[in-house]
Amino acid sequence: MDSTTSFSLQDMRKLTSQLLALDRLLSSVPSHREQDLDLDTGFSGPAKSPSPNEKDQSCTVEVGELYKIVDAIPRYDLIPATLIHICKTSWQGRIYQNMYRRSDVDNVRHPTFSEVLKLLPKLDQLLETSLSDKVDAVVSSVVPFRLLDLPTEIRLQVYDHMLPRQPYLTLLNIEPRQYAIPRYDLASLRTCQQLHNELIDHFYRDQVLVMNVYNLRKYTFAFKGISPRDRLIAYRMRTETRACFKKLEIRLIDAKDPNKDRSGPLWDTTWEDFEEHKESFTEIIEAFPSLETATVSFEIQENNVRWWRGGTDDILKEVVKFLIERMPGHIQILWDFVPSSDPDLLEIIEVLHKDEPKLMDEVEKGVTEEIVKRGGTVQLGTRLIKDPIVEQDSQYRTGGRELRSLQEAQRRLSEPESKYLASEA
C-alpha cells in the first residue's frame, strides 16, 4: 500500500469516527434539549475507528466507498465541522448562510453547506446513521424571520441599508474604464416580486434625474450629440422605474463631451439619428411621465466668460430657446442663472470681469423674452448639482492666481505702511 493510499485511509477512518460520534450525540438527548449539547467537546478526543473489530479487508472496502462519496466536494475533512456549524446556527434561532469560505489562500475553499447536506443521504446509507433526518429536524426548528411581516416604516429603514439612496441619478453616468467593484448588491431584488417592487420604488421615488448637455458653443451639435443616445438609454429603463422621477435637472456645460471617444451602440445611435435630435429630446422628456419640474443650470468656465461676446452669446440664447420650445407644457421650467456651481470660480468672475457685461444677464433677458412671448413668467430655481467641470486646458488656475495677487495687493493697500516697514527692517 503506497503512502497516498495510507494517508487517505487515515483520513477516512477519522472522518468515519467523527460522523458516527456526531450521530450518537444528536441521538443522546431529546430534540428540545439538543441546544445544550457541547459538540466541540465531543470531538476534542483522539479519533477512533468506527468498527475496530472488523477485518482490515472489509474496513478497506467501506473506506473506499466512503472516499468515492466525499471526494466529490473540496475539503471533505470539514464535513463534521460544517454540520456542527449548521446545528449551532439553527439552535441560535438563525438560518445558516450558504456561502463560499476560504481560510487559507494557499488551500482550496471550504465545502458549502448545500454541498455537505447533499451528501448526507449517501453517508447515512453507508454508515447506517440518520444524520440527514436529524440535521433536517434541527434546521426546520428555526422560526423564519419574515421581512415582509414588518411594518412599512421599518422595512423602509432596512431598504436604506440594502440600497442607499443617492441625492441624484445621472441619465448617462460613465464609470472609469478600469475594473470597478459593483456599487450595490442587487441579490435582494431577486428575492420575490413584492420585495423587488418595494425596493425599486424606494430607490427611485422622488429622485432627481440629471441630464448633462455639452458643447454649448456648437449649438447645432449640443443636442444633436446627446439626444439620440440619451433617448436609447431612457427607453432601456423599465416603465415603472421611469415613472418614479418627478424632478429633472438639465446642466448646460461649457465643455467638450468627455465620453465622445467611446464606442458601442449607445454612441453609434448618435450618428444614426443625428438629424432627428429635436424629436429625440422631446421623446426623452416624455419617457418620464411623472416629471413635474425641470431645473436648468449652467457651468461656464472662467476662461470662457469673457469670450461669450460679439454675438456668440446669442448661441447660448438659442440653447435655452430650444429648451423652452421642446419642453412639454405640463413641466414647469425653473432657471438658475448663476454661471457656475463653484464659489471660488464665481469670485474670480466677479473680481476679474466686474467691468464686463454680465453674460448671464443677457441669457436671462433672452429667456424672459421667449417666455413672455408665450404668455408666461420666468420661474427661478436652485441647482442641486455642485460639481463644476473644468477642462484640462482651462485657465481656471491662472485666473485663481490673478485673483489671489489682486486680493493680496488690495490687502496691502488697506493696512498701515509701518507694518511692512517693520517687517522688512
VEXLUMMI-287236 format. One line per 2 residues: number of its first residue (from 1); for each residue x, y, z of C-alpha. Coordinates in pm, 1 decimal. Layout:
// VEXLUMMI-287236
NUM = X:Y:Z ~ ...
END
This chain:
// VEXLUMMI-287236
1 = 0.0:0.0:0.0 ~ 155.8:328.2:-105.5
3 = 180.7:638.0:114.0 ~ -104.4:816.0:-65.6
5 = -349.9:530.6:-3.8 ~ -237.2:504.1:359.4
7 = -291.7:875.8:410.4 ~ -641.6:855.0:255.3
9 = -730.9:558.3:476.5 ~ -627.8:752.9:784.2
11 = -843.4:1049.4:678.1 ~ -1142.0:828.6:600.9
13 = -1122.2:649.1:935.9 ~ -1105.7:981.2:1119.5
15 = -1399.3:1116.1:918.7 ~ -1599.7:799.4:986.2
17 = -1530.8:824.6:1358.9 ~ -1640.1:1189.2:1371.2
19 = -1962.3:1131.8:1176.1 ~ -2059.2:836.1:1396.3
21 = -1981.9:1041.0:1707.9 ~ -2197.1:1328.3:1584.3
23 = -2482.2:1089.6:1510.3 ~ -2459.7:941.9:1861.6
25 = -2454.0:1289.2:2020.3 ~ -2762.4:1407.7:1834.0
27 = -2942.6:1087.8:1937.5 ~ -2840.1:1110.5:2303.3
29 = -3089.0:1379.9:2409.0 ~ -3445.4:1480.1:2314.1
31 = -3481.6:1739.8:2039.2 ~ -3582.2:2015.9:2281.6
33 = -3253.1:1971.0:2470.6 ~ -3021.5:1943.1:2171.9
35 = -2908.7:2302.4:2206.5 ~ -2749.7:2210.2:2542.8
37 = -2508.6:1974.5:2369.7 ~ -2140.6:2067.6:2365.5
39 = -2046.9:1944.5:2021.7 ~ -1693.7:2083.1:2038.8
41 = -1610.2:1872.2:2345.9 ~ -1744.1:1563.4:2176.1
43 = -1480.5:1596.6:1906.8 ~ -1187.2:1700.5:2124.3
45 = -1064.3:1345.8:2188.9 ~ -848.6:1128.9:1961.7
47 = -1007.4:974.2:1654.7 ~ -1136.9:618.6:1696.4
49 = -1205.1:357.8:1437.5 ~ -1580.2:318.7:1379.8
51 = -1553.1:-60.2:1373.6 ~ -1231.7:-179.7:1545.6
53 = -1330.6:-549.3:1541.2 ~ -1382.6:-566.4:1166.2
55 = -1124.1:-721.4:945.4 ~ -882.5:-493.3:762.0
57 = -1012.0:-604.8:422.0 ~ -1377.8:-526.0:490.0
59 = -1276.0:-198.7:654.1 ~ -1078.8:-104.9:344.8
61 = -1378.5:-171.0:121.3 ~ -1602.1:55.2:331.1
63 = -1340.2:327.4:342.5 ~ -1304.0:309.8:-32.2
65 = -1677.6:359.5:-77.7 ~ -1670.7:649.6:166.3
67 = -1387.5:810.5:-25.5 ~ -1585.1:788.4:-350.9
69 = -1874.2:976.3:-187.1 ~ -1687.9:1256.1:-13.0
71 = -1427.9:1313.2:-282.9 ~ -1696.9:1499.4:-482.0
73 = -1652.4:1809.8:-265.2 ~ -1345.7:2012.6:-156.5
75 = -1205.7:1974.7:196.0 ~ -1416.7:1673.4:287.4
77 = -1234.6:1670.5:622.8 ~ -1452.5:1971.6:715.3
79 = -1782.9:1785.1:674.5 ~ -1826.9:1731.1:1053.5
81 = -1734.5:2093.4:1130.0 ~ -1982.8:2212.7:867.7
83 = -2263.7:2004.7:1019.6 ~ -2176.6:2133.8:1366.6
85 = -2189.0:2491.8:1238.6 ~ -2533.8:2430.4:1086.8
87 = -2662.6:2290.7:1416.9 ~ -2517.7:2572.7:1627.6
89 = -2655.8:2839.8:1396.4 ~ -3000.9:2679.7:1399.6
91 = -3004.6:2645.0:1778.6 ~ -2937.2:3020.0:1798.6
93 = -3255.3:3079.7:1600.4 ~ -3073.8:3182.2:1282.3
95 = -3077.2:3038.2:933.0 ~ -2736.2:2930.0:807.1
97 = -2588.6:3118.9:511.6 ~ -2476.5:2910.1:219.0
99 = -2153.2:3074.0:103.5 ~ -1800.8:3004.3:-13.4
101 = -1534.1:3023.6:256.9 ~ -1157.5:3010.4:226.3
103 = -944.3:3017.6:541.7 ~ -613.6:2998.5:356.6
105 = -534.8:3148.3:17.8 ~ -290.8:2862.6:-46.8
107 = -554.6:2596.7:17.6 ~ -878.0:2501.3:-154.5
109 = -1206.9:2651.0:-40.4 ~ -1432.5:2503.4:226.9
111 = -1734.2:2298.7:123.8 ~ -2062.3:2486.9:116.9
113 = -2348.5:2385.6:342.9 ~ -2559.1:2271.9:48.6
115 = -2276.0:2050.5:-80.0 ~ -2246.3:1876.9:257.4
117 = -2621.6:1835.6:306.1 ~ -2649.7:1682.3:-39.7
119 = -2407.3:1404.9:62.3 ~ -2581.8:1312.4:388.2
121 = -2830.8:1056.3:246.6 ~ -2545.5:859.6:86.1
123 = -2336.9:882.7:402.7 ~ -2630.2:763.2:613.3
125 = -2678.6:464.3:386.0 ~ -2311.4:369.2:402.1
127 = -2254.6:431.6:775.1 ~ -2604.4:325.5:889.0
129 = -2666.2:662.2:1053.7 ~ -2955.3:909.6:1040.3
131 = -2766.5:1238.1:1018.0 ~ -2977.1:1367.7:729.9
133 = -3304.8:1341.4:923.0 ~ -3153.3:1477.9:1243.4
135 = -2992.0:1780.4:1079.1 ~ -3310.2:1849.8:881.5
137 = -3507.3:1844.8:1207.2 ~ -3265.6:2090.9:1366.8
139 = -3283.7:2328.4:1069.2 ~ -3663.2:2307.8:1042.2
141 = -3698.0:2405.9:1409.3 ~ -3584.2:2760.1:1325.7
143 = -3874.4:3002.2:1303.6 ~ -3808.5:3207.6:987.7
145 = -3789.4:3583.8:1013.5 ~ -4026.4:3735.1:759.4
147 = -3915.5:4079.4:646.9 ~ -4246.6:4144.4:475.1
149 = -4430.3:4097.9:807.1 ~ -4261.6:4410.4:945.6
151 = -4442.1:4746.1:929.4 ~ -4371.4:4950.7:617.9
153 = -4187.6:5218.8:817.5 ~ -3935.7:4963.4:947.7
155 = -3894.4:4799.9:607.6 ~ -3803.4:5139.1:459.4
157 = -3525.8:5172.4:717.2 ~ -3398.5:4829.9:614.0
159 = -3408.5:4931.3:247.6 ~ -3189.9:5232.5:327.9
161 = -2914.9:4991.2:431.1 ~ -2972.8:4748.1:145.0
163 = -2980.2:5012.2:-131.7 ~ -2855.1:5351.0:-4.7
165 = -3022.0:5630.7:-199.5 ~ -2814.0:5882.6:-390.6
167 = -2905.2:6255.4:-396.3 ~ -2946.1:6234.8:-772.5
169 = -2905.2:5996.3:-1066.8 ~ -2739.5:6090.5:-1395.0
171 = -2901.0:5967.2:-1714.4 ~ -2557.5:5887.7:-1858.0
173 = -2305.0:5808.3:-1586.5 ~ -1982.1:5658.4:-1719.3
175 = -1767.9:5467.7:-1471.3 ~ -1386.7:5460.0:-1500.5
177 = -1256.0:5234.4:-1773.5 ~ -1066.3:5016.4:-1529.1
179 = -1250.0:4741.0:-1346.0 ~ -1461.1:4863.1:-1055.6
181 = -1631.4:4667.5:-780.1 ~ -2012.5:4673.5:-816.1
183 = -2160.3:4953.5:-611.6 ~ -2466.8:4765.3:-488.8
185 = -2554.4:4409.2:-400.4 ~ -2866.4:4351.8:-610.2
187 = -2939.7:3999.2:-485.8 ~ -3231.5:4130.3:-278.8
189 = -3407.3:4239.4:-599.2 ~ -3434.4:3872.9:-698.0
191 = -3595.7:3760.5:-372.1 ~ -3961.7:3799.1:-465.0
193 = -4184.8:4026.6:-670.3 ~ -4314.0:4228.3:-374.6
195 = -3967.9:4298.2:-235.1 ~ -3840.9:4385.4:-583.3
197 = -4119.5:4637.9:-638.9 ~ -4077.2:4797.5:-296.3
199 = -3700.0:4831.6:-337.1 ~ -3732.3:4983.4:-685.2
201 = -3993.5:5229.6:-564.3 ~ -3785.4:5321.8:-257.7
203 = -3464.0:5373.0:-456.2 ~ -3606.8:5575.9:-745.2
205 = -3909.7:5750.6:-594.7 ~ -3872.4:6132.1:-597.5
207 = -3513.4:6109.6:-721.1 ~ -3368.7:6395.6:-926.5
209 = -3274.6:6287.2:-1277.1 ~ -2974.7:6474.3:-1421.2
211 = -2913.5:6533.3:-1791.8 ~ -2578.8:6682.0:-1898.8
213 = -2558.9:6888.4:-2220.6 ~ -2208.2:6959.9:-2355.0
215 = -2059.3:7153.2:-2649.6 ~ -2266.5:7466.8:-2594.2
217 = -2055.6:7672.3:-2834.1 ~ -2151.1:7437.0:-3115.5
219 = -2522.7:7482.0:-3068.1 ~ -2606.3:7265.6:-3368.8
221 = -2418.0:6977.5:-3205.3 ~ -2508.7:7032.3:-2838.5
223 = -2841.3:6849.4:-2853.2 ~ -2770.7:6650.5:-3167.6
225 = -2479.3:6488.5:-2991.2 ~ -2668.8:6360.9:-2687.6
227 = -3040.0:6336.2:-2764.5 ~ -3044.1:6012.0:-2971.4
229 = -2804.2:5846.0:-2728.3 ~ -2988.7:5954.9:-2415.0
231 = -3321.8:5853.8:-2568.0 ~ -3190.9:5499.4:-2611.6
233 = -3070.0:5496.0:-2250.2 ~ -3406.2:5623.2:-2124.9
235 = -3608.6:5363.9:-2312.0 ~ -3388.5:5084.4:-2182.9
237 = -3515.1:5164.8:-1834.0 ~ -3822.3:4981.6:-1705.8
239 = -4151.1:5166.0:-1743.2 ~ -4223.2:5158.4:-1369.3
241 = -3873.5:5294.2:-1299.9 ~ -3915.6:5590.3:-1534.9
243 = -4248.0:5669.8:-1369.8 ~ -4073.5:5731.1:-1034.3
245 = -3893.0:6050.4:-1140.5 ~ -4064.4:6384.1:-1074.4
247 = -3769.6:6625.2:-1097.1 ~ -3520.7:6684.8:-1378.0
249 = -3206.1:6897.8:-1381.9 ~ -3057.2:6993.6:-1718.8
251 = -2696.4:7107.2:-1684.7 ~ -2568.1:7325.0:-1969.6
253 = -2193.5:7263.0:-1951.9 ~ -1943.1:7478.6:-2137.8
255 = -1705.4:7189.9:-2211.9 ~ -1649.4:6907.3:-2454.7
257 = -1831.7:6579.8:-2404.0 ~ -1587.3:6365.3:-2201.1
259 = -1738.1:6048.5:-2347.2 ~ -1702.5:6134.6:-2715.0
261 = -1417.8:5886.8:-2770.4 ~ -1619.3:5586.6:-2661.1
263 = -1772.4:5333.1:-2895.0 ~ -2067.6:5098.4:-2883.2
265 = -2441.2:5100.7:-2957.9 ~ -2513.8:5399.9:-2732.3
267 = -2267.1:5617.0:-2921.2 ~ -2340.9:5471.8:-3265.2
269 = -2702.5:5578.2:-3216.2 ~ -2584.9:5939.5:-3203.6
271 = -2477.5:5927.2:-3565.5 ~ -2764.9:5713.4:-3692.7
273 = -3032.8:5955.9:-3566.2 ~ -2823.9:6272.2:-3581.6
275 = -3079.4:6484.2:-3770.3 ~ -3373.2:6381.0:-3552.7
277 = -3237.4:6538.5:-3235.4 ~ -3538.8:6763.2:-3174.1
279 = -3780.5:6474.4:-3167.9 ~ -3530.5:6268.9:-2968.7
281 = -3504.6:6531.4:-2695.2 ~ -3882.6:6558.8:-2661.2
283 = -3914.6:6179.8:-2651.2 ~ -3659.8:6165.8:-2369.3
285 = -3868.6:6402.0:-2158.0 ~ -4194.8:6225.7:-2244.1
287 = -4040.9:5891.5:-2145.5 ~ -4068.0:6007.8:-1783.0
289 = -4443.4:6065.4:-1744.8 ~ -4431.5:6182.6:-1381.6
291 = -4191.7:6474.6:-1437.4 ~ -4323.4:6797.1:-1286.3
293 = -4026.2:7036.9:-1289.1 ~ -3705.7:7081.7:-1489.1
295 = -3431.2:7299.6:-1339.6 ~ -3188.2:7448.2:-1592.8
297 = -2840.5:7527.8:-1456.3 ~ -2515.5:7647.1:-1613.1
299 = -2147.4:7558.7:-1583.3 ~ -1948.6:7830.7:-1765.4
301 = -1570.8:7812.1:-1732.4 ~ -1374.3:8115.9:-1619.0
303 = -1156.6:8136.5:-1928.5 ~ -1467.2:8140.5:-2147.7
305 = -1670.5:8406.4:-1969.7 ~ -1506.2:8698.6:-2148.4
307 = -1532.9:8529.6:-2488.6 ~ -1910.8:8492.7:-2492.6
309 = -1925.7:8830.3:-2665.4 ~ -1967.1:8982.1:-3009.8
311 = -2275.7:8781.8:-3099.0 ~ -2154.6:8448.6:-2964.3
313 = -2371.3:8491.5:-2655.3 ~ -2664.4:8454.6:-2893.8
315 = -2565.3:8088.8:-2921.2 ~ -2643.2:8040.7:-2553.0
317 = -2975.9:8212.8:-2606.0 ~ -3050.6:7966.6:-2885.2
319 = -2978.0:7679.0:-2649.3 ~ -3226.5:7798.4:-2388.3
321 = -3476.8:7882.4:-2662.8 ~ -3453.8:7521.9:-2780.0
323 = -3531.6:7400.6:-2427.5 ~ -3833.4:7629.0:-2397.6
325 = -3971.3:7518.2:-2733.6 ~ -3922.0:7144.4:-2688.7
327 = -4020.7:7110.9:-2321.1 ~ -4373.4:6965.3:-2280.2
329 = -4623.0:7215.7:-2144.8 ~ -4707.7:7025.8:-1825.3
331 = -4346.6:7054.6:-1699.8 ~ -4252.0:7375.7:-1520.4
333 = -3906.3:7508.1:-1613.6 ~ -3704.5:7659.4:-1327.6
335 = -3398.2:7871.0:-1409.4 ~ -3076.4:7907.2:-1211.1
337 = -2884.9:8189.5:-1382.6 ~ -2569.2:8153.3:-1171.0
339 = -2285.7:8082.3:-1420.3 ~ -2114.8:7813.6:-1210.4
341 = -2160.4:7598.3:-902.4 ~ -1801.6:7664.8:-788.5
343 = -1789.5:7950.8:-530.8 ~ -1419.5:8016.7:-599.6
345 = -1486.2:8048.9:-970.0 ~ -1776.5:8285.4:-902.8
347 = -1541.9:8505.9:-701.3 ~ -1288.6:8506.8:-983.7
349 = -1555.4:8607.5:-1233.5 ~ -1686.6:8878.9:-1004.9
351 = -1344.8:9037.4:-940.0 ~ -1161.9:8994.6:-1270.2
353 = -1455.4:9063.4:-1501.5 ~ -1656.6:9311.5:-1296.8
355 = -1634.5:9580.6:-1568.6 ~ -1752.1:9348.1:-1846.5
357 = -2116.3:9295.2:-1946.1 ~ -2274.1:9016.5:-1742.9
359 = -2318.7:8710.6:-1962.1 ~ -2597.6:8559.1:-1754.5
361 = -2785.7:8890.3:-1754.5 ~ -2805.0:8860.5:-2132.6
363 = -2916.2:8499.9:-2107.3 ~ -3182.1:8585.5:-1850.9
365 = -3304.7:8862.7:-2077.2 ~ -3334.9:8618.4:-2367.4
367 = -3521.0:8365.2:-2153.0 ~ -3762.2:8632.3:-2031.0
369 = -3838.8:8742.5:-2386.3 ~ -3914.2:8388.5:-2501.5
371 = -4135.8:8306.1:-2205.0 ~ -4325.1:8636.5:-2218.8
373 = -4398.7:8567.8:-2586.0 ~ -4571.5:8251.7:-2471.2
375 = -4769.2:8433.8:-2204.1 ~ -4570.4:8309.5:-1905.5
377 = -4328.6:8437.2:-1642.2 ~ -3977.0:8327.9:-1553.8
379 = -3963.6:8091.7:-1255.1 ~ -3634.4:8081.7:-1064.6
381 = -3490.1:7766.1:-915.7 ~ -3176.0:7639.2:-744.3
383 = -2943.5:7376.4:-882.6 ~ -2891.0:7056.1:-694.7
385 = -2560.6:6950.7:-852.3 ~ -2248.5:7109.8:-702.7
387 = -1998.8:6954.4:-937.6 ~ -1818.4:7204.2:-1161.9
389 = -1645.8:7061.3:-1467.9 ~ -1314.0:7213.2:-1572.6
391 = -1133.6:7100.7:-1886.3 ~ -763.5:7020.8:-1875.8
393 = -667.3:7324.2:-2086.6 ~ -878.2:7561.0:-1879.1
395 = -721.2:7882.7:-1749.9 ~ -909.8:7845.7:-1422.3
397 = -585.5:7814.2:-1223.5 ~ -438.5:8116.1:-1398.5
399 = -747.0:8316.7:-1306.6 ~ -715.0:8196.8:-949.4
401 = -355.1:8319.8:-930.0 ~ -460.0:8655.3:-1075.6
403 = -733.8:8683.2:-815.4 ~ -502.6:8597.3:-525.7
405 = -246.1:8852.9:-646.3 ~ -517.8:9116.3:-673.0
407 = -653.2:9034.1:-327.3 ~ -302.5:9049.3:-177.3
409 = -242.2:9391.6:-334.0 ~ -575.3:9521.5:-200.9
411 = -494.4:9390.6:146.9 ~ -154.1:9562.7:147.1
413 = -309.5:9894.3:44.8 ~ -563.1:9875.1:325.3
415 = -307.6:9806.2:601.0 ~ -66.7:10061.5:760.3
417 = 260.2:10106.2:574.6 ~ 453.3:10089.5:904.8
419 = 363.8:9721.8:937.8 ~ 560.6:9628.4:627.3
421 = 846.7:9867.6:710.6 ~ 885.7:9699.3:1049.2
423 = 881.7:9350.6:899.2 ~ 1148.0:9442.8:642.3
425 = 1378.0:9607.9:898.0
END
